[in-house]
C-alpha cells in the first residue's frame, strides 16, 4: 500500500510590525537552555543521579574496567543487591554504563562505563579526594555542632 504526501502552505497576512526575534539555536532543534536552579529544569534529574552516593561509588568501581555484578558489589561495600541493581539500571538508562550479556552457561553479565561515563570519572574522583582530604575538618565540625546543639541533634542537617 502506498503512502500519500500532502504539502500545506500557510501564508501570513502582511504586517507593518517587525517579526518576533527568533533564537537561531531553536531552529536547529537545540535543546532548551538548562538551568538546574530553576524548579522545573530537567537537568535536576541528572544531578540527582550523579550526586547520589551509590552512583559516585559504582562509577568509581567501574573506573578500573568492566566488572561483573558480584565484583561491583564486593568493591562497593555496604550496597544492597537491590540498590546496586537500581543504580546500575539508572546509569544504563542515562547512557553512563553499558550492560553486556554473554551467551554462556551460566550467562555472564558485565558492566562497563560508556564514553560519557568515563568523562564523569574526573569530577567524581575530585569529590572522593575532597571528602578524604577534608574528613578531619568536617568530622571536627560534626563534633562541635553536636556538643553545641546536643547529642540528639539530627546528623543529616
C-alpha positions in Angstrom: 0.0 0.0 0.0 1.5 3.4 -1.0 1.7 6.4 1.2 0.2 9.8 0.4 2.1 13.0 1.0 0.5 16.4 1.3 2.1 19.8 1.0 0.4 22.5 3.1 1.3 26.1 2.5 0.3 28.8 5.0 0.6 32.4 4.3 0.5 35.1 7.0 -1.1 38.5 6.4 1.4 41.3 5.7 2.1 43.4 8.8 3.9 46.7 9.5 5.5 45.3 12.6 8.8 43.5 12.7 8.7 39.7 13.1 9.4 38.5 16.6 13.1 37.7 17.4 13.9 34.1 16.8 16.6 32.2 18.6 18.8 30.6 15.8 19.6 27.7 18.0 15.8 26.9 18.3 15.7 26.5 14.5 18.4 23.8 14.7 16.4 21.7 17.1 18.8 22.5 20.0 17.6 21.6 23.5 16.1 24.4 25.6 18.5 26.3 27.9 19.1 24.3 31.1 19.2 25.9 34.5 19.5 23.4 37.3 18.5 26.2 39.8 15.1 26.5 38.1 12.4 24.3 39.8 11.2 22.5 36.7 14.5 22.1 34.9 15.1 18.5 33.7 18.8 18.7 34.4 18.0 18.3 38.1 17.3 14.6 37.4 20.8 14.2 36.1 22.2 16.0 39.1 20.2 13.7 41.3 21.8 10.7 39.6 25.4 11.8 39.6 25.1 13.3 43.1 23.8 10.0 44.6 26.4 8.3 46.9 25.9 4.9 45.3 26.5 6.4 41.8 29.7 8.0 42.9 31.0 4.7 44.3 29.7 2.5 41.4 31.3 4.8 38.8 34.5 4.7 40.8 34.4 0.9 40.9 33.9 0.7 37.2 36.6 3.2 36.5 39.2 0.4 36.5 37.4 -1.5 33.8 34.5 -3.8 33.2 33.1 -5.8 36.2 30.5 -8.4 36.9 27.7 -7.5 39.2 29.1 -9.5 42.1 32.5 -7.8 41.6 30.9 -4.4 41.8 29.0 -5.4 44.9 32.2 -6.6 46.6 34.0 -3.4 45.6 31.2 -1.2 46.9 30.9 -2.5 50.4 27.5 -1.9 52.1 25.4 -1.6 49.0 22.4 -4.0 48.9 21.7 -6.1 45.8 18.5 -4.2 45.2 20.2 -0.8 45.4 23.1 -1.9 43.2 20.6 -3.2 40.6 18.7 0.1 40.7 21.8 2.2 40.4 23.2 0.1 37.5 19.9 0.3 35.7 19.7 4.0 36.2 23.2 4.5 35.0 22.5 2.3 31.9 19.3 4.3 31.2 21.3 7.6 31.4 23.9 6.2 29.0 26.7 6.1 31.5 27.0 2.3 31.8 26.6 -0.5 29.3 25.4 -3.9 30.3 26.7 -6.8 28.2 25.3 -10.3 28.5 27.5 -13.1 27.2 25.8 -16.2 25.8 27.4 -18.7 28.2 26.1 -21.2 30.7 25.6 -19.7 33.2 25.1 -16.3 31.4 27.8 -13.8 32.2 26.8 -10.1 32.6 29.4 -7.4 32.6 29.0 -3.7 33.3 31.3 -1.0 31.9 31.4 2.7 31.7 30.5 4.3 28.4 32.4 7.2 26.9 30.0 9.6 28.7 30.5 7.6 32.0 34.3 7.9 31.6 34.0 11.7 31.4 32.2 11.6 34.8 35.1 9.9 36.5 37.2 13.1 36.9 34.6 15.2 38.6 33.5 12.3 40.9 37.2 11.4 41.7 37.6 15.1 42.7 34.6 14.7 45.1 36.1 11.5 46.5 39.5 13.1 47.0 38.0 16.2 48.6 36.0 14.0 51.1 39.2 12.2 52.1 41.3 15.4 52.4 38.7 17.3 54.4 37.2 14.5 56.5 39.1 15.5 59.7 37.9 19.1 59.4 34.3 18.1 58.7 34.2 15.4 61.5 35.5 18.1 63.9 32.7 20.4 62.8 30.2 17.5 63.5 31.5 17.0 67.0 31.5 20.8 67.7 27.9 21.1 66.4 26.7 18.1 68.3 28.2 19.5 71.5 26.7 22.9 70.9 23.3 21.8 69.8 23.0 18.5 71.7 23.9 14.9 71.0 20.4 14.2 69.9 20.6 16.6 67.0 19.8 15.4 63.5 23.1 14.3 62.0 21.7 14.8 58.5 21.2 18.6 58.8 
